[in-house]
Amino acid sequence: MPFKKSFFTLFLCFLPLHVSFASTPKDISFFEDKPKSVAKDFYIYEYLNSEFCSREDAWKLLEHASRMNWKLFHAFASKLDDEGIKKASLCILMKTEELLKDEDRDCIAIGLSVYEATKLDKTLLAKLSKKLAPYKEALSLQILSQENVYESMMQGGNDAFFEVFNAVGAKFRREHFDKIISKEKIEELSKDSRINSTIKHIVTDIKLQKVQKSLLFLNPKEASLNHLSLFYLGLNALKLEKKQQAFLYFEEAYKKAYFQMDKDKVLFWQYLASDDQKYKKMLQESFDLNIYTILAGKKKNNIMIAKAYEPHPFFDEKDPFAWIKLEESFKGKSKEELEALANIYLYGSSLPHFSFIMEKASGYKDHYFPLPYQQFLKSDSIHRKALILSIARQESRFIPSAISTSYALGMMQFMPFLANDIAKRKGFIDFDLEDMFNPETAYLFADIHLDYLEKYLHHPLFVAYAYNGGIGFTKRLLLSGLFQKGRYEPYMSMELVGYDESRRYGKKVLANYIIYRRILQDQVSLASVFEDLTNPQKTDEFRKKP
């Protein structure tokens, strides 16, 4: 693939951008030799939404799909001549008012969520619950139609409780369900695995203070409780000043943790709550490198700083299917075989692939922090360089052709709508989504997007939340009351971010950021990084007082 002129130069000079390929296949033959994969699903999605795809093509491509997410389902529905699939797609996409006007019982059952139902009049809910009597959704609607929703939910059995409590929005939960649940009822509920979602909703909402006390009744050895729930129960007990009980939950959480980072998380909180040096020592001896071991002052981190500059002689790093083929070749290989394979990719253009394979060869006990494509990092700010590198490492391990299950693209994992928006606003002519597989483009677009995010957010953790979950999500998070001064802060708030992906993502990006600042010869102070998190004047514009 020919090397393109610098996007950065083109941006500065306002010259048009031209590309030599397009992401949308022009013919179904494109798919014949491609392996089933997320990458193939992305190209199927693009093809289904193009004028090139016929109904016959769509039927043939059904057997080529690897993962049928909602995007792909709706794209297939738009092309296939199957009335059932078309109806399901239409009902899911309908707004509530359209569903109710349509009055199709099947469609309402498919399209009306419990969350949306909480916004409807009780008389209408009562009618809908009768209309949908054969469907399981009728139970939730019948409960929501009652004057005392809480009593109706509590008397309706486990299904009634979980299908309502876990499905309504946070505002409705606070208004109706923040009450003490009896010991007998909470013990009954705890035998159902759905209790894990309930615990997360309760503990991560700092305004549910009454129902949080009910969680103290839960037995830490209850088999249905998973690692995360046990950890949340420990945090909840700490907040309620039940330290001894918190440690019982933490001990069980440690036993059920699978990932080393989750084990280290528990150890960190045991150390934070007790100041017992044995927990700190265990963290320092962990093989993993994460925010908890960094805070514990772990010295031996097995950090590998990989550099190389020459282009690879035959590997096309911008080709998603070349990456898939390389990943397939990992299977069944020994440590020595993986290391030999990695060395084939020790070139500048394939440095991420080398680092990826070497980490796998080490059993993820060596931690590679490569510095790939440095010629495209245009910012003079060490902070910005470290931030981009930190995000790229977490998003894709710097793989230029990475594609996620939600079709986020490239090294910086841009969603297509955001990439297209930036290209349009900045005047890139003939921009194509496959341009996001070019590291130069990826770094440039990241720089542009971070310019926007950092107008409102001034701390790398909050920027990471916004990069992953959106700036609206981050604004709501900050205005919810988290990250205020207090006992166990800011660590408690970092654990109480309700969106699982963003919570883990933020901690990993922050750890990367600290390490990359040090690699770039800027010894950032750990104390300042964490102290600043509870000072809105330093972290964000949303809470800043005039």
Buried (B, 14 or more C-beta within 10 A) or exposed (E): EEEBEBBBEBBEEEEEBEBEEEBBBEEBEBBEEBEBBBBBBBBBBBBBBEEBBEEEBBBEBEEBBBEEBEBBBBBBBBBBEBEEBBBBBBBBEBEBEEBBEBEBBBBBBBBBBBEEBBEBEEEEBBBBBEBBEEBEBBBBBBBBBBEEBBEBBBEBEBEBBBBBBBBBBBEBBBEBBBEEBEEEBBBBBBEBEBBBBBBBBBBBBBEBEEBBBBBBBBBBEBEEBBBBBBBBBBBBBBBBEBEEBBBBBBBBBBEBBEEBBBBBBBBBBBBBBBEEEEBBEBBBEBBBBBBBBBBBEBEEBEEBEBEBEEEBEEBBBBBBBBBBEBBEEBEEBEEEEBBEBBEBBBBBBBBBBBBBBBBBBBEEEBBBBBBBBBEBBBBEEBBBBBBBBBBBBBBBBBBBBBBBEEBBBBBBBBBBEBBBEBBEEBEBEEBBBBBBBBBBBBBBBBBBBBEEBBEBBBBBBBBBBBBBBBBEBBBBBBEBEBBBEEEBBBBBBBBBBBBEEBBBBBBBBBBBBBBBBBBBEEEBEEEEBBBBBBBBEEBBEBBEEE
